Every structure is written in structure tokens, then in C-alpha cells.
């Protein structure tokens, strides 16, 4: 162990000039680095490498012990190696603690001025009477340790264009205190002065849904918006239940499009609305809200079904959904039998609808009347042939009122591969005694 560390130490000293412009955190070694900085650099490298070697020796000794077949000599040798490795780690850590106690600056030299090119470049003071130094901020920071005097690149922060949607700058730590919001401009850039900031949150631009707890894509009490590109069964888990007042959707309009169904209760039930475009406020009527069938108002969303539609596959056959007026998907005699049987004198009816892009709740009777359904017929089971989910609602198209309820059926719930055999016991069928009146099929490309 001593020979290995000595060899590494010698190599580091010889090759120190080669390590020009090497950076570890804020520690940079350049051609102009002082001897103290180089020694501190080598010391910290040695501690890290020595610890790794010790861990490797313990692992190797453990393997040797396990494969010793009870040989006392091999077992004793493995024990000795483990003891030596642990002793080496103790020496390394002990030396660090001793040096840090005697003179912390030896173990942790503070580089006076860190030159940087990316992020928000700021001029800071580490001490009230100290010099102004340069720092970079390019990631979420709950506690900024220094005082920001000015923003050097105030006119344009150094982020790739279109990558930062918004930045929230706080006067207090942990995203508290007075807040300033900086938004991406039409060119995809973001800029501004963040002097005095003590914490900062970057809202990266990712495709999906952004939920705000105030209208017009502003923030109320939450430190930042809630973002999701996947289903969320309960927003209470993220401290955002019944807080949403406006919704922003980010997607590539040429290649993909996001849609969501918002529910007023957890686990995808209760009042629901189809969302396919930005909403500055949820407190508007169904006609203005992308033809919502039911009103989801401010502070009422508890769960979300989110699906991405691949626009490059717009002309493909996504499959279909079949509704049945009886349980068990019509009880077809065999997979190849397309003729529906009857139950006594009751005729079993089916209604086939394509999986497509929906912009509204669709009336079941409107689609099924042409396929032989009559007033009084109702869905009791269904099957999904394709990759999609189904939302059933007790409201008629464009209406909402007492007794309205929605329920989402995921393909993972289907029985027998494609069939959901009985919905009569679900909330969408028994709620106020009203049967399903409308549906949304959410394709999952």
C-alpha cells in the first residue's frame, strides 16, 4: 500500500504541468497555479485514490476468503489484507482531519476568482470587505453562499437557446422570500439581473404539462410549477392537489402533441375535462375551454392522464374500441366467431369506434345509433384493440351537472387481454344511477 501511494505521489509531482486547466469542482490547476494549490490538489487526489485502492483490496480479500475452502492460511491472509486496507483508510482520513484542524486552508484552498463561460455569470463578494470575484450559476441552488453584487451577462445568460423556460429568483434561501420571474423570450433566450439572489430555480424546457397555482402562468404560493409528462394519480403526493389555475403545454407541434384528461378526484375519477391547449385560466366555460364536456375550475384538479400523440404516425391505423350492451364483451363463442349470440330474448349489441385524436367528449349514442343502438342501450363491457386508454363519463356531450362522473380505464386493467368484462360495479355506472353517456379514447403512441 505504501509503495503504491508513493509511486502515485511521485507521478503526480512529475506530471503536474500536464494537468493544465484541470478542474475539480471549483478547484482549477493551471500553468499559473501556486505551489500551495498544487500541493492541496495532489493531497486531495491522493486521499481519493487511496480510498479507492483500499476498497478494492477489501473486495479482493473478501473474494479470497470466500474461495479459501476453509484453508486457514488463506483465511488469515485475507484477514491481514482487510486489516491493512482499513488501516490505510484510517491513516488517510486521519491525516486529512489533522491537517484540516491545524490549517483548513491546506486541505481546502479557496480559489479567488473562478473564470467561467456558461450559465449566469455574476460578480460576488465572499466577505463584506473582500474583493469582488466571479462565479457561475447554471443549476438549481437552494442556498447561494455568497452575496451577488451584479450580473455580468445581464443582457443574455449563457444557456443554449430554448433550454430554459423560466427562472425563479428568490431573496431567501430554499425558494422563499420575494420572487422575481425571468421568462424565455421569443428567440429562446433568457436574461436579467439576479443581484441579491439567495436561491434560484431553473424551469428547464421539457415537453409535457406545466401546472401553475395562479392564472396566466404565474405562481401563487408554490415556489415553482408542477411539471409532468406522465400520468399522475394523486397530485397531493406532490403538494399540488387542488391548486392548478392555469396550464401550459410544451411540445413539438410538428412531431408530437400532448393531451391530458384532468380529474377532480384522485385515481382518475370525478369531474373531468379534456385538455389539448394552453389554458390561461380554468375559470371559464366549456365552449372557451377547448370544448370541454365538463368544467374543471381553478383549484379542482387532483389527478391527470397524460398521453403523447406521435404526429408522424398520423395516417396509421391505431386500432379500435368496441362497446357492448352486455357483460363479458358479448360472450363470443370463439375468437374467430364474429356473430354475437343472444341472452334469452335480449339482443347483444356492439359498437365499434376508431382510436383517433379526440378534441372533445363524444356522445356514445351519437356514434352507436348508426350501429343499431337505441335509447336505453348502455355500455356494460368493452374491449380495446390497440394501445389506448378509455375515459367514460355520465355526462352528455357538452353538458355537466348533478350526477356527473368520469372514470379512466387503463389497458392494464383489461381482463382476458383486451376485454373489460363488467363496468356495472364502477363509479361511472352506479353514480346517481346514471349510465355512461360519453367517452374519450386516449391513444398512447
Beta strands, then each sheet from edge to edge (+ up, - down):
strand 1: 22-24
strand 2: 27-29
strand 3: 120-125
strand 4: 132-137
strand 5: 147-151
strand 6: 164-172
strand 7: 176-183
strand 8: 199-204
strand 9: 208-212
strand 10: 226-228
strand 11: 246-250
strand 12: 256-265
strand 13: 269-275
strand 14: 303-310
strand 15: 320-324
strand 16: 342-343
strand 17: 346-347
strand 18: 350-354
strand 19: 362-363
strand 20: 381-385
strand 21: 388-393
strand 22: 406-409
strand 23: 419-420
strand 24: 438-443
sheet 1: 1+ 2-
sheet 2: 4+ 3- 5+
sheet 3: 7+ 6- 8+
sheet 4: 10+ 9- 11+
sheet 5: 14+ 12- 13+ 22- 21+ 24- 19+
sheet 6: 18+ 15- 20+ 23-
sheet 7: 16+ 17-
end
